[in-house]
Amino acid sequence: MKAPKTSCPSAQRGDSLIEILVTLVILMIGLLGLVGLLLQSQRSQMESYQRVQALMMMEDMVSRINTNRKAASCYAITTNGSSPFLGTGSSLSPGCTTGTAEQQALATSDMSAWNSLLLGSDEKLSGSNVGGILNARGCVELVSPGVYQVSVVWQGNSKTAAPSGISCASGQYGDDTQRRGVSAHVQIASLS
């Protein structure tokens, strides 16, 4: 004789509530990690965008100086490595006394245009400048006879080391750990 089959009350069918909760916790940890990765990616993308904009502004001024070579000294507005500067917080009114009247006018116009670029005047939203980079400042300094350093600095999103070799607008960003910068040297040959 065979014994009749009885169902065991302790047999499980499906997943338990604890297994579902553990799965949800693991899933949430993974999603939080993904959100953190996306935020870091967005910060890096913004830093990269600002660096590209700064490089374009710097190259713009280098081209302007090269175009108006005979009045290159008019562009050297920065005297002590960090000020004066153009851009955010600047009250400098560019002027020029070297070269012909036409060269002086071009230098003054170039500096005013560069100041506007640094202030983000290329893009406007409801009448406010929104283009460019955060707290941009620009310096042009005579570093040796015929050699000029063109620098663009801005405020980064996070703290890091201050840019080495670039003193433009030093001290304008607190302790300078958020100051970013790019620079290039322009050498003007004597064409006499």
C-alpha positions in Angstrom: 0.0 0.0 0.0 1.1 3.4 -0.8 0.8 6.3 1.6 -1.5 9.1 0.5 0.3 12.3 -0.7 0.0 15.2 1.6 1.1 18.7 0.8 3.8 20.1 2.9 2.8 23.5 4.4 6.4 24.7 4.6 7.0 24.4 0.8 7.7 27.8 -0.8 6.1 29.1 -3.9 7.6 32.2 -5.5 10.0 34.8 -4.0 9.9 35.9 -0.4 9.5 39.5 0.6 13.0 39.6 1.9 14.5 38.5 -1.4 12.5 41.2 -3.2 13.7 43.9 -0.7 17.4 42.8 -1.1 17.0 42.9 -4.9 15.5 46.5 -4.7 18.4 47.7 -2.4 21.0 46.3 -4.8 19.2 48.0 -7.7 19.0 51.3 -5.9 22.7 51.3 -5.0 23.5 50.7 -8.7 21.2 53.5 -9.8 22.7 55.9 -7.3 26.1 55.1 -8.6 24.9 55.7 -12.1 23.5 59.1 -11.1 26.8 60.0 -9.5 28.6 59.1 -12.7 26.2 61.2 -14.8 26.8 64.2 -12.5 30.6 63.9 -12.7 30.3 63.5 -16.5 28.3 66.7 -16.7 30.8 68.6 -14.6 33.7 67.4 -16.8 31.8 68.4 -19.9 31.2 71.9 -18.5 34.9 72.2 -17.6 35.8 71.1 -21.1 33.4 73.5 -22.7 34.8 76.4 -20.7 38.4 75.5 -21.6 37.5 75.4 -25.4 35.8 78.8 -25.1 38.9 80.2 -23.3 41.2 78.8 -25.9 39.1 80.5 -28.7 39.1 83.8 -26.8 42.9 83.6 -26.3 43.5 82.8 -29.9 41.3 85.6 -30.9 43.5 88.1 -29.1 46.7 86.5 -30.4 45.3 87.0 -33.9 44.4 90.6 -33.2 47.8 91.4 -31.9 49.5 89.8 -34.9 47.2 91.7 -37.2 48.1 95.1 -35.6 51.8 94.3 -35.0 53.1 97.9 -35.1 50.8 98.8 -32.2 51.3 95.6 -30.2 52.4 97.5 -27.1 48.9 99.0 -26.9 47.6 95.6 -26.1 49.9 95.1 -23.1 47.4 96.2 -20.4 48.6 94.0 -17.6 51.6 95.5 -15.6 52.2 93.3 -12.6 51.2 89.9 -13.8 47.7 89.9 -12.3 46.2 93.3 -13.0 44.7 95.2 -14.6 42.7 92.8 -16.7 39.6 92.8 -18.9 36.4 90.9 -18.4 34.4 90.3 -15.2 34.9 93.1 -12.7 37.1 95.2 -14.9 36.7 99.0 -15.1 39.7 99.4 -17.4 39.1 101.6 -20.4 41.6 100.6 -23.1 43.6 103.3 -24.7 46.6 103.5 -27.0 49.4 105.9 -27.8 51.6 103.8 -30.1 51.5 103.8 -33.9 49.4 105.7 -36.3 45.9 107.0 -35.4 44.4 104.1 -37.4 46.5 101.5 -35.5 45.6 103.1 -32.2 41.9 103.0 -33.0 42.2 99.4 -34.1 43.9 98.4 -30.9 41.3 100.2 -28.7 38.5 98.6 -30.7 40.2 95.2 -30.4 40.5 95.5 -26.7 36.9 96.6 -26.3 35.7 93.7 -28.5 37.8 91.2 -26.5 36.3 92.6 -23.2 32.8 92.1 -24.6 33.7 88.5 -25.5 35.0 87.8 -22.0 31.8 89.2 -20.6 29.8 86.7 -22.7 28.2 89.2 -25.1 28.0 86.7 -28.0 24.9 85.1 -26.5 22.0 86.9 -24.9 19.0 85.8 -23.0 16.3 88.4 -22.1 18.9 91.1 -22.6 21.5 89.6 -20.3 24.9 88.2 -21.5 24.9 84.4 -21.0 27.6 83.3 -23.4 31.2 82.6 -22.7 32.7 81.3 -19.6 32.1 81.8 -15.8 33.8 84.9 -14.5 36.2 85.2 -17.5 39.1 87.6 -17.3 41.8 88.4 -19.8 45.3 89.7 -19.5 48.0 90.8 -22.0 51.4 91.3 -20.5 54.8 92.3 -22.0 57.1 89.6 -20.7 60.2 90.6 -22.5 61.0 92.9 -25.5 58.7 91.9 -28.3 57.1 89.0 -26.4 53.6 89.2 -25.0 51.7 86.7 -22.9 48.0 86.5 -23.6 46.0 84.8 -20.8 42.4 83.9 -20.2 41.3 82.8 -16.8 37.9 81.7 -15.4 36.2 80.1 -12.4 36.0 76.3 -12.5 33.3 74.2 -10.9 35.5 72.5 -8.3 38.7 73.1 -6.4 42.0 72.0 -7.9 45.6 73.5 -8.1 45.9 77.0 -9.5 47.3 77.2 -13.0 51.1 77.4 -13.0 52.8 80.1 -15.0 49.6 82.2 -15.3 49.2 85.0 -12.8 46.3 86.8 -14.6 43.6 87.9 -12.2 45.3 86.1 -9.3 43.4 86.6 -6.1 40.1 87.3 -7.9 38.8 83.8 -7.3 39.2 83.5 -3.5 42.2 81.2 -2.8 42.7 80.5 -6.6 41.9 76.8 -6.3 39.0 77.3 -8.6 40.9 79.5 -11.0 41.5 77.9 -14.4 43.6 79.4 -17.1 45.2 79.2 -20.6 47.9 81.3 -22.1 50.1 81.7 -25.1 53.1 83.8 -26.0 53.1 86.1 -29.0 56.5 87.2 -30.4 56.5 90.3 -32.4 59.6 90.6 -34.7 61.1 94.0 -35.2 60.3 94.9 -38.8 62.2 98.2 -39.0 
